[in-house]
Amino acid sequence: MSSSRDIILERVREALAPLPKRAPLPEWDLSRARSAVAPAGADLWPAFAARLRAVNGTPVASPDELVALLGAKGWHHGYCDPALWPALKAAFPATFTVETAFDRERVDDYQFGITSAVGAIAETGTIVLNDRGTTTRLAALAPWVHVAAIRRENIVPDLASALAVLGDDPNVIWVTGPSKTADVEGILIEGVHGPGLQVALLLD
């Protein structure tokens, strides 16, 4: 005879089992949600950077600018997505220790994590991450500094455009500035349950 505990755990296991077929996405009427942050065909980086600053994020336009920012704060040890490292390596001097494998046993050792973003939204200053494009989600969440590498062609003008190109990745994370909470007291605190400094690195 099964105990109440066994019955509850069995129901949990059934609920967590992979679905044989995913529910279809809803039909979005995106035509009403468009905004005009820039003329058609314009470079969206300036608009995105301005809105990212407005939510206390930090845009940097080159690897050299990123290294200067990290060095000025004394952050010399971090992780970088191995696919990004060849393009960034030359900018990092020997005073930096950058690992391309994230060791979960040494989470507190990493002062920064550099991962790829699948896109960005100029209208809101939002960075878009997903599981397929992020080598390790922990590297984007655990270090105090998260650097999201964004390619210019992957910046979209608005939320409606982002929804149209998200694809079918089951886990999409929208990051608008550093981690924040105001809780019940209404006092805004950054870096409580995620990075305290959110950087967007433009890769051309």
C-alpha positions in Angstrom: 0.0 0.0 0.0 1.4 3.4 -1.0 1.9 6.1 1.5 0.7 9.6 1.0 4.3 10.6 0.5 4.7 8.0 -2.3 1.5 9.2 -4.0 2.6 12.9 -3.9 6.1 12.1 -5.3 4.6 10.0 -8.1 2.4 12.9 -9.1 5.4 15.2 -9.1 7.4 12.8 -11.3 4.5 12.5 -13.7 4.2 16.3 -13.9 7.9 16.7 -14.6 8.0 14.1 -17.3 8.8 15.4 -20.8 5.7 16.2 -22.8 5.2 14.0 -25.9 4.1 17.1 -27.7 4.5 20.7 -26.7 1.5 23.0 -26.7 1.5 25.4 -29.6 2.5 29.0 -29.1 -0.3 31.5 -29.0 -1.1 33.5 -32.1 0.4 37.0 -31.5 -1.0 40.1 -33.2 2.3 41.9 -33.4 1.1 44.7 -35.7 -0.3 46.7 -32.8 2.8 46.5 -30.7 5.4 48.1 -32.9 7.3 51.2 -31.7 9.5 53.6 -33.6 12.9 53.7 -31.8 14.8 54.4 -35.0 14.2 54.7 -38.7 14.0 51.5 -40.7 17.5 50.3 -41.5 19.2 52.5 -38.9 21.9 51.3 -36.5 20.1 50.2 -33.4 23.1 50.1 -31.1 22.9 53.8 -30.0 19.2 53.4 -29.0 19.8 50.1 -27.2 22.8 51.5 -25.4 20.8 54.6 -24.2 18.0 52.5 -22.9 20.4 50.0 -21.2 22.0 52.9 -19.3 18.5 54.1 -18.3 18.0 50.8 -16.4 21.5 50.9 -14.9 23.1 48.6 -17.4 26.5 49.2 -18.9 27.0 49.2 -22.7 30.6 48.8 -24.0 31.4 49.1 -27.7 34.6 47.1 -27.9 36.7 44.4 -26.2 39.3 47.1 -25.2 36.6 49.1 -23.5 35.4 46.0 -21.6 38.9 45.2 -20.4 39.4 48.8 -19.3 36.1 48.6 -17.3 37.0 45.3 -15.6 40.6 46.4 -14.9 39.5 49.7 -13.3 37.3 47.8 -10.9 40.0 45.2 -10.1 38.0 42.3 -11.6 40.7 40.1 -13.2 39.4 36.6 -12.9 36.5 35.3 -14.9 34.9 33.0 -17.4 34.4 33.4 -21.1 32.4 31.3 -23.5 35.0 29.3 -25.5 33.3 30.3 -28.8 33.9 34.0 -27.9 37.4 33.7 -26.5 39.3 33.7 -29.8 37.8 37.1 -30.7 38.4 38.6 -27.3 41.7 37.1 -26.2 44.0 39.7 -27.8 42.3 42.5 -25.7 43.1 40.8 -22.3 46.6 41.4 -20.9 48.5 38.8 -18.8 47.1 40.3 -15.6 43.8 38.7 -16.3 42.9 35.0 -15.7 40.1 34.0 -18.0 38.8 30.4 -18.0 36.8 28.8 -20.8 35.4 26.0 -18.7 33.1 27.0 -15.8 33.8 25.0 -12.7 30.7 24.7 -10.6 32.8 23.8 -7.6 34.4 27.3 -7.6 31.5 29.5 -8.4 32.7 32.2 -6.0 36.1 32.5 -7.7 34.6 34.1 -10.9 34.3 37.9 -10.8 32.8 38.1 -14.2 31.2 35.8 -16.8 31.1 36.5 -20.5 28.4 34.7 -22.5 26.6 35.1 -25.8 23.3 36.8 -26.1 20.9 35.7 -28.9 19.7 39.3 -29.3 18.8 42.6 -27.8 15.8 45.0 -27.8 16.5 48.6 -28.6 13.1 49.8 -27.3 13.7 48.6 -23.7 17.5 48.0 -23.4 16.7 44.3 -22.9 19.3 41.5 -23.5 17.8 38.2 -24.7 19.5 34.9 -23.6 18.5 31.3 -24.2 19.8 27.9 -23.4 20.9 27.1 -26.9 23.1 30.2 -27.1 24.5 30.2 -23.6 27.2 27.7 -22.9 26.5 27.7 -19.1 23.6 29.5 -17.6 25.4 29.6 -14.2 28.1 31.8 -15.8 25.5 34.4 -16.7 23.8 34.4 -13.2 26.4 33.7 -10.5 29.3 36.2 -11.1 28.8 39.7 -9.9 29.5 41.0 -13.4 27.7 39.4 -16.4 28.9 40.4 -19.9 26.5 39.6 -22.7 28.2 39.6 -26.1 25.8 41.0 -28.7 26.2 41.2 -32.5 24.9 44.3 -34.1 22.7 42.4 -36.6 20.9 40.7 -33.7 19.6 43.9 -32.2 15.9 44.3 -32.9 13.9 47.5 -32.6 11.1 46.4 -30.3 9.4 43.7 -28.3 7.2 42.6 -31.1 10.2 42.0 -33.3 11.9 40.0 -30.6 8.9 37.8 -30.2 8.9 37.1 -33.9 12.5 35.8 -33.9 12.7 34.0 -30.6 12.3 30.5 -32.1 11.3 27.5 -30.1 13.9 27.4 -27.4 12.0 26.4 -24.2 14.0 28.7 -21.9 14.3 32.3 -22.9 15.6 34.9 -20.4 14.9 38.6 -20.8 17.5 40.7 -18.9 16.8 44.4 -18.5 19.7 45.8 -16.5 21.2 44.2 -13.3 19.3 42.0 -11.0 16.9 44.1 -8.9 14.4 43.7 -6.0 12.5 46.3 -4.0 10.7 43.7 -1.8 8.0 45.0 0.6 9.9 48.0 1.8 10.1 49.6 -1.6 13.9 50.1 -1.4 15.5 49.2 -4.7 18.6 47.0 -4.3 20.6 45.6 -7.2 22.6 42.4 -7.4 20.5 40.4 -4.9 19.6 37.3 -6.9 21.8 37.7 -9.9 24.6 40.0 -11.4 25.0 43.4 -9.8 26.5 44.8 -13.0 25.0 43.9 -16.4 27.3 44.7 -19.3 26.4 44.5 -23.0 29.5 44.1 -25.3 29.0 45.0 -28.9 30.7 42.5 -31.2 31.0 43.6 -34.9 
